[in-house]
């Protein structure tokens, strides 16, 4: 009987000793990723205002076409849910100067529904959800001014009093006394539509435009020190000149960010840049994932940045309401890579290599699955790049030593020219994975299992590169398998069930 003859041949070979080698790996990398969050739930708009208080972000006002808005919304970072709050106390308003101190948000000046600049200043209380008018903004009517807070003080500067009157004045607001104090003027060119933010105890103003005409965008960048009331020019912004960009700072990381906006011809941009306070250098980061946009709104919460709304058109048409989170948090990709067997193998022996700890995998042999089946003929190093759900990557390698002086034994294929089969683990207790290589995998295969007397005790049909072999009611002992393809035997081997 043919199967008995095959059993006699196979019983002369040895059973694989299956040992698993575990190699942990990790790689610390910068995430530098954009993640879509729940869309801003109201009408898409340009020139909205935004700030953060604690772990909440806020967007309000803005305009779309001839309509100016006064609605005001809160976004919860933990739940990713938007909730409408009390309308802006000043009424419809676009591009006011904003900052937050403690649990209070401030919106001062900006353009009204008639497109006229204003000087009134309002504060919103997070606890009571009430807007209260404060002392008018120092310097008079203005829109397109920057605003930021340092400690317990708010700061407003630059902007435009009229279409042709850009400004350089710079003011400090003290909520304890409800008074404005003029500080030394901003020493850069008078401008509006600039970016302003703070990092620690320093304030920053950069980009903008020096006239409401094409070709007048700027890229200079300045630091203000409240301790000595001085301005110091820093390295120019790393990207092209622009205005109505978005900027925010990460105080805990001493980093500032500027991106998107309109170029000197008014066309929207999507590039995004990081400024290092310690080295005074700019580094380009991942482009804004919402695509080219101008007149958007941005703020930071902790070490995450947020950009939303704006327009992808140079004419500000079809305003958007998408909302994105930027993370440059350092993260770790970690996992485990294993080989079975882990000892020296003979020429052509099948080796099962598995990686875990990621969402996607990329091997140096071109495979993109977590597990691979290889048949090295010389000592070979295999490497895999693992990427986790946060976008972090780690690279691991494993070397499979091959003894050139021995031939394949154990779980092998008698018909090696037609196919290779590996059973991992072997011996096994409950189940094992049967993996096929070197043959067609899109057509149906059949595996027949025989006991030591040659009696068929199990049969499995499958297509693909692998199938799970479950013990079910098979008793402990030695078994033999026969794999067929198109009614032709392509491989045989031995199984051991513990």
C-alpha positions in Angstrom: 0.0 0.0 0.0 1.5 3.3 -1.1 0.7 5.2 2.2 2.4 2.5 4.3 5.5 2.8 2.2 5.6 6.5 2.8 5.1 6.0 6.5 8.1 3.6 6.6 10.2 6.3 4.9 9.1 9.0 7.2 9.6 7.0 10.4 13.4 7.0 9.5 13.4 10.8 9.9 13.5 12.7 13.2 10.8 14.9 14.6 11.5 18.6 14.8 12.3 20.0 18.3 10.3 23.2 18.2 11.7 26.0 20.4 10.5 29.5 20.2 12.9 32.4 20.5 11.4 35.7 21.7 13.1 38.9 20.8 11.6 42.2 22.1 12.1 45.3 20.2 11.1 49.0 20.4 11.8 52.2 18.6 11.3 55.7 20.0 10.1 57.9 17.1 8.2 61.1 16.6 4.6 60.5 15.8 4.2 63.7 13.8 0.7 62.8 12.7 -2.7 64.4 12.0 -5.9 62.7 13.2 -9.4 63.7 12.1 -11.7 64.6 14.9 -15.4 65.3 15.0 -16.2 68.0 12.5 -17.1 71.4 13.8 -20.9 71.0 14.0 -22.0 74.4 12.8 -21.8 76.1 9.4 -18.4 76.1 7.7 -16.7 79.4 8.1 -13.6 81.6 7.7 -12.0 84.0 10.3 -13.5 82.2 13.3 -11.7 82.6 16.7 -10.5 79.9 18.9 -8.8 79.3 22.3 -8.5 76.5 24.9 -9.3 76.2 28.6 -8.0 73.1 30.3 -8.9 70.1 28.2 -11.6 71.9 26.3 -11.3 73.8 23.0 -13.5 76.6 21.8 -14.5 77.9 18.4 -16.9 80.8 17.6 -17.8 83.7 15.4 -16.4 83.9 11.9 -18.0 84.5 8.5 -19.3 82.8 5.4 -20.0 85.0 2.4 -22.0 88.0 3.7 -23.0 86.3 6.9 -21.1 86.9 10.2 -21.7 84.5 13.1 -22.0 84.9 16.8 -22.4 81.2 17.8 -19.8 79.7 20.2 -19.0 76.0 20.7 -17.0 73.8 23.1 -15.1 70.7 22.1 -14.2 68.1 24.7 -10.9 66.5 24.1 -11.7 63.4 26.1 -15.0 62.6 24.4 -14.5 64.2 21.0 -18.0 65.9 21.4 -19.0 69.4 20.5 -21.5 71.3 22.7 -23.0 74.7 21.8 -22.5 77.4 24.5 -23.8 80.9 24.9 -23.5 83.1 21.9 -20.7 85.7 21.8 -21.8 88.6 23.9 -20.5 91.1 21.4 -22.8 89.7 18.7 -21.6 88.6 15.3 -17.8 89.0 15.0 -14.9 87.8 12.9 -11.1 87.7 13.6 -11.2 89.2 17.1 -8.1 89.0 19.2 -8.4 86.1 21.7 -6.6 84.6 24.7 -7.5 82.6 27.8 -6.4 83.1 31.4 -7.5 80.5 34.0 -11.1 79.5 33.3 -11.8 82.7 31.4 -11.7 83.2 27.6 -11.4 86.7 26.1 -12.5 88.0 22.7 -11.6 91.6 21.9 -12.3 93.8 18.9 -12.6 92.2 15.4 -15.0 93.0 12.6 -18.7 93.2 13.1 -21.6 92.2 10.7 -21.1 95.5 8.8 -17.3 94.6 8.3 -16.3 97.5 10.6 -13.6 97.1 13.2 -14.5 97.3 16.9 -12.8 97.8 20.2 -15.2 96.1 22.8 -13.7 93.3 24.9 -15.7 90.4 26.3 -14.8 87.6 28.7 -16.5 84.2 28.8 -16.7 82.2 32.1 -16.4 78.5 31.7 -18.2 77.7 35.0 -21.2 80.0 34.4 -21.3 80.0 30.5 -21.8 83.8 30.7 -20.2 86.5 28.6 -19.4 89.8 30.4 -18.2 93.0 28.8 -14.8 94.3 30.0 -12.9 97.5 29.4 -12.5 98.4 25.7 -9.4 97.1 24.1 -6.4 99.4 24.4 -5.4 101.1 21.2 -8.9 101.4 19.9 -10.8 99.7 17.1 -8.9 96.9 15.3 -9.3 93.6 13.5 -6.8 91.0 12.4 -4.8 91.6 15.6 -2.9 88.8 17.5 -3.6 87.8 21.0 -2.0 85.5 23.5 -1.6 85.1 27.3 1.5 84.8 29.5 0.7 83.8 33.1 -2.1 86.0 34.4 -1.9 88.7 31.7 -3.3 88.9 28.2 -1.6 90.6 25.3 -3.0 92.1 22.1 -1.1 93.8 19.2 -0.7 94.7 15.6 -3.8 94.4 13.4 -5.6 97.0 11.2 -7.7 100.0 12.2 -8.9 100.4 8.6 -8.2 98.7 5.3 -5.1 100.9 4.8 -4.0 101.4 8.4 -1.9 98.5 9.8 -0.6 98.9 13.3 2.3 98.2 15.6 0.9 99.0 19.0 1.0 96.3 21.7 -1.0 96.2 24.9 -1.2 94.2 28.1 -4.5 93.4 29.9 -4.7 92.7 33.6 -7.9 90.9 34.5 -7.4 91.7 38.2 -7.7 95.4 37.6 -9.6 95.3 34.3 -7.1 97.7 32.8 -5.0 97.9 29.6 -1.4 99.1 29.7 0.5 100.0 26.6 3.9 98.2 26.1 6.7 99.0 23.7 5.4 98.8 20.1 6.0 95.7 18.1 9.3 96.6 16.3 8.6 94.6 13.1 6.8 96.1 10.1 3.2 97.1 10.9 0.9 94.3 9.9 -2.4 92.5 10.3 -3.3 88.8 9.8 -0.2 87.7 11.7 0.2 84.7 14.0 0.7 85.1 17.8 1.2 82.6 20.6 3.2 82.1 23.8 5.7 79.5 25.0 6.4 79.7 28.7 7.1 83.3 29.7 7.7 84.6 26.2 5.4 85.8 23.5 5.8 85.5 19.7 4.4 87.3 16.6 5.2 86.3 13.0 4.1 86.2 9.4 1.1 88.4 8.3 0.9 91.1 5.7 2.0 94.8 5.6 -0.7 95.9 3.2 -4.1 94.7 1.9 -2.6 94.1 -1.6 -1.3 91.1 -3.4 2.4 90.4 -2.9 2.6 91.8 0.6 2.9 88.7 2.8 5.6 88.4 5.5 7.7 85.7 7.1 9.7 87.4 9.9 9.3 86.1 13.4 9.8 88.0 16.7 10.0 87.2 20.5 8.7 89.5 23.2 10.1 89.3 26.7 7.7 90.7 29.3 10.4 90.8 32.0 12.3 93.6 30.2 9.6 94.7 27.7 11.8 94.1 24.6 11.4 92.6 21.2 14.1 90.3 19.6 14.0 89.1 16.1 14.3 85.3 15.7 15.0 83.1 12.7 12.5 83.8 9.8 9.6 81.4 9.5 10.8 78.3 7.6 8.1 78.3 4.9 7.1 80.8 2.3 5.7 84.3 3.2 2.0 84.1 4.3 -0.9 85.7 6.2 -3.9 84.4 8.0 -1.9 81.3 9.0 -2.5 79.3 12.2 -0.1 79.2 15.1 0.1 77.8 18.6 2.7 76.9 21.2 3.5 73.8 23.3 4.9 75.3 26.5 5.8 71.9 28.0 8.0 71.1 25.0 9.3 74.6 24.2 8.0 74.3 20.7 5.9 76.6 18.5 4.0 75.8 15.3 2.9 77.8 12.3 1.2 76.4 9.2 -1.5 76.8 6.5 -2.5 80.3 5.6 -2.5 82.3 2.3 0.6 82.9 0.2 1.4 86.3 -1.3 -1.1 85.7 -4.0 -3.9 84.7 -1.7 -3.7 80.9 -2.5 -4.2 78.5 0.4 -1.2 76.6 1.8 -0.9 73.3 3.7 2.7 73.1 4.9 3.3 73.0 8.7 6.4 74.0 10.6 7.9 73.6 14.1 10.1 76.2 15.8 12.5 75.0 18.5 12.8 77.7 21.2 16.1 76.3 22.4 17.9 76.2 19.0 15.9 79.0 17.2 15.5 76.6 14.2 12.5 75.7 12.0 11.7 72.2 10.9 9.1 71.2 8.4 6.6 68.7 9.8 3.8 66.6 8.2 1.6 68.8 6.0 -1.8 69.7 7.4 -4.0 66.7 6.6 -7.0 68.9 5.8 -5.3 70.1 2.7 -4.5 73.6 1.6 -6.5 76.1 3.7 -6.5 79.7 4.7 -8.4 81.7 7.4 -8.6 78.7 9.6 -8.6 78.7 13.4 -6.1 76.9 15.7 -5.3 76.3 19.4 -3.4 73.8 21.5 -4.4 71.6 24.5 -1.4 70.3 26.3 0.9 68.8 23.7 -1.7 68.5 21.0 -2.5 71.1 18.4 -5.8 71.6 16.6 -6.8 73.3 13.3 -10.3 73.6 11.9 -12.6 75.5 9.6 -11.2 77.9 6.9 -11.4 77.8 3.2 -9.5 76.0 0.4 -10.2 78.8 -2.0 -8.3 82.1 -2.6 -11.7 83.8 -2.7 -12.7 82.2 0.7 -15.6 80.4 -1.0 -17.1 77.2 0.3 -15.8 77.4 3.9 -15.0 74.2 5.7 -15.9 72.7 9.0 -13.4 69.8 9.4 -11.3 69.6 12.5 -7.9 67.9 13.0 -5.6 67.1 15.8 -1.8 67.3 15.5 0.5 65.2 17.7 4.2 65.3 17.8 4.3 63.3 21.0 7.2 60.8 21.2 5.9 57.3 21.2 7.2 53.8 21.3 6.5 50.9 19.0 7.2 47.6 20.8 6.6 44.0 20.0 8.0 40.5 19.8 9.5 38.5 17.0 10.0 34.8 17.2 11.3 31.9 15.0 10.3 28.3 15.1 12.7 26.5 15.3 15.1 28.8 17.0 18.2 26.6 16.7 20.4 26.0 13.7 18.5 24.5 10.8 19.5 22.4 7.8 19.7 23.7 4.2 16.1 24.3 3.0 14.4 23.6 6.3 11.1 25.5 6.8 11.3 28.2 9.5 8.2 30.0 10.8 8.9 33.6 11.8 6.2 35.7 13.6 6.1 39.3 14.6 3.5 40.9 16.9 2.8 44.3 18.5 1.8 46.3 15.4 -1.1 46.9 13.0 1.0 46.6 9.9 4.2 44.7 9.0 6.7 45.1 6.3 9.5 42.5 5.9 12.7 42.8 4.0 11.7 40.0 1.7 8.6 41.9 0.6 5.9 40.2 2.8 3.3 42.3 4.6 1.8 39.7 6.9 2.7 39.3 10.6 4.0 35.8 9.9 6.3 34.4 7.2 7.4 30.9 6.2 10.9 30.8 4.9 13.3 28.1 3.7 16.9 29.6 4.0 19.7 27.7 2.2 22.4 29.9 3.9 22.5 31.7 7.2 20.0 34.6 6.6 18.9 37.7 8.5 15.3 38.7 8.3 14.0 42.1 9.4 10.5 43.5 9.9 9.2 47.1 10.3 6.2 47.2 12.6 3.8 50.1 12.7 1.3 50.5 15.5 -2.0 52.4 15.7 -0.3 55.6 16.7 1.9 55.7 13.6 5.1 54.8 15.5 7.4 52.3 13.9 10.0 49.8 15.2 12.4 47.6 13.3 13.5 44.2 14.5 15.8 41.6 13.0 16.4 37.9 13.5 19.2 35.7 12.1 18.4 32.1 11.1 21.7 30.0 11.2 21.9 27.3 8.5 24.3 24.3 8.7 25.5 23.7 5.1 26.6 20.2 6.0 23.1 18.7 6.7 20.1 18.1 4.6 16.4 18.7 5.5 14.8 16.4 8.0 11.7 16.4 10.1 8.6 18.0 8.9 9.5 18.2 5.3 8.2 17.4 1.8 9.2 14.2 0.0 8.1 16.0 -3.2 10.2 19.1 -2.5 10.3 20.1 -6.1 6.5 20.6 -6.0 5.9 22.1 -2.6 7.0 22.7 1.0 4.8 22.3 4.0 5.5 23.3 7.6 3.5 22.5 10.7 3.9 24.9 13.6 4.2 24.0 16.4 5.0 20.3 16.1 4.5 18.5 18.5 1.2 20.3 19.5 -1.5 19.9 22.1 -4.6 21.6 20.9 -3.9 23.0 17.4 -1.2 23.7 14.9 -0.8 25.9 11.8 -0.1 24.2 8.5 1.7 26.5 6.1 2.3 25.9 2.4 4.9 27.4 0.1 6.1 26.7 -3.5 2.7 25.7 -4.9 -0.5 27.3 -6.1 -2.4 28.8 -3.2 -5.6 30.0 -4.9 -6.9 26.5 -5.6 -8.2 23.9 -3.2 -5.8 21.7 -1.2 -6.6 18.6 0.8 -4.8 17.3 3.9 -5.4 13.8 5.0 -4.2 12.6 8.4 -3.3 8.9 9.0 -2.5 7.1 12.2 0.6 4.8 12.5 -1.4 1.9 11.0 -2.2 3.9 7.9 -5.9 4.5 8.7 -7.3 7.9 7.6 -8.5 9.7 10.7 -9.0 13.3 9.5 -9.3 15.3 6.3 -9.2 19.1 5.7 -9.8 21.0 2.5 -8.6 24.6 2.2 -7.1 27.2 -0.2 -4.5 29.9 0.6 -1.1 29.7 2.3 -2.2 28.3 5.7 -4.9 26.5 7.6 -5.5 25.8 11.3 -5.3 22.1 12.2 -7.3 21.4 15.3 -6.8 18.2 17.4 -10.4 17.7 18.2 -10.8 14.0 19.2 -7.4 12.7 18.0 -5.5 10.9 20.7 -1.9 11.6 21.7 0.7 9.9 19.4 2.4 10.0 16.1 0.4 10.7 12.9 1.3 11.3 9.2 -0.1 13.7 6.7 -0.5 13.7 3.0 -1.3 16.9 1.1 -2.8 16.7 -2.4 -3.3 19.4 -5.1 -5.4 18.6 -8.2 -5.5 14.9 -7.0 -1.7 14.8 -6.9 0.4 14.3 -3.8 2.6 17.3 -3.3 3.9 16.7 0.2 3.9 14.3 3.2 5.1 14.6 6.7 4.9 13.6 10.3 2.8 15.0 13.2 3.2 14.5 16.9 0.3 15.2 19.3 1.1 15.5 23.0 
